[in-house]
Each structure stands twice: as structure tokens, then as C-alpha cells.
């Protein structure tokens, strides 16, 4: 009978090379880093530019400025009213929603994986040695704040309701009655995808039925859980798609508001 002996002191192979992988493992983190940098740069510029965010004629408000709560918001753009007389230029007009949206995305399980690999190389890829000497996980400040994700989720649901209201307002023609144009449809597609992204969140999946021991006793919650699970399996795709639709919606409204082109109207 074989005796179990103590494990050797060094349980890992002593390989000096950074990696033995020969495939282009660096490509994915490089693409992620490039795309995220472009998106964050674009969003930062338009959030702080302070104009071209609302088209009064059609009630198009970009999600980057919703809700617009500064006293300097253009008339008609403040669906929740003006909370302040004016804000210093360093504070965006949508100061009440952007921290939660940002916190939600930054603490998202998928984005964490993506930007940890892309920017911190922790790890850069499977079977690639990371440059950090120690590993503390997310057990210390500031990364322990990632555990706030579920609370960001609750806030983002409220913000999604507000984004939905913005889309309903965009179904208005210049004479104040029902109407819609290409911008309305872009806003509608964006908000539908934002809902899909938010509801596909791992926290949402857990909330719906994650703690149930017996699905058969909770058929409604189980049914909801199966739908959320279907979305959850597409969470990464939704994370990237919504970054794209957010940028497209904002850019479209920016260009129409700046008078670069007119919104093609489909009805009224
Ligand atoms: S896990 Fe990605 S939004 Fe919650």
C-alpha cells in the first residue's frame, strides 16, 4: 500500500520564462485596453463639455446627462427639476446618476475580469506569469469596495427607469403630439439593451432565486431565474454592446443638437 508523504516544498514547476504560450495571448487584453480607453476618453469629453446634450424640438436627451439637475441645464432637459443653481465645471450635470452608473460598470464581474487583465495584468492571461509579487485579491481597500456591486445594481435599476422615461418623452413631434424619428429609435434600442445588460447582472440572477433550495416551491421565481440566467450567459456581449449603443446614442444626439444634421423623422 502506498504511503502518502508530505508534499514537496516547491509545488510549482520552476520555469523562468514569462510564459510558454506561443499563441497571441496578448491580443485580447490589448484590444480590451484600447476599446475601454477610447470609450472612457469619449465619455469624459462629452460629460464635461456641458453642451449639445439635448434636442428641445424632439426631447432627445443623451443618457450621459440624465437626469440633468443643474440650474444651467437647457430648458426642457431637466425631467427631475433643478437641484442646484449651477455646478462648478468639474462636476457633470448628471452628478446624481453618473457615480452609480460608473460604480456599476467598474464593479461588474465581467468588466473586472476585463480591465484587471487589460490594465493591471492580474493576470494578463491564463498560463502567463503576472508581474505582481503578491496577491491580496479583493480583500483590502480599495478593491474591497467591489462588494458594493449589488447596491449599485439597485441604483441602476432606478436610473434605467429614468432612461426609459426619457425615451417615452422622445416619442414627441415638434408640435407636441405623438411622433418619432431615427433618434427615437436609437434611444429605444439603447434603453432596451441597457435593461438587458442590467437584468443579466449576476447580482440580479442571485436576487431572483439564488438563495432558493427548492425551485418547485417557487415556480414564478424559478421562471424569472431561467430568463435572467439566459441573459446572464450573454452578459459579456451585452456589456460591450451597451458601451457601443451608449456611445452611438450620445454621439447621435450630440450631432443633432450641434446642428451637424437633422434628425430624419419617420412620423411627425
Ligand atoms: S455582474 Fe456585470 S453588471 Fe452585475
Boltz pocket constraint, residues with backbone or C-beta under 6 A from the ligand:
constraints:
  - pocket:
      binder: B
      contacts: [[A, 104], [A, 107], [A, 108], [A, 109], [A, 110], [A, 111], [A, 149], [A, 153], [A, 197], [A, 198], [A, 200], [A, 201], [A, 202], [A, 203], [A, 204], [A, 235]]
      max_distance: 6.0
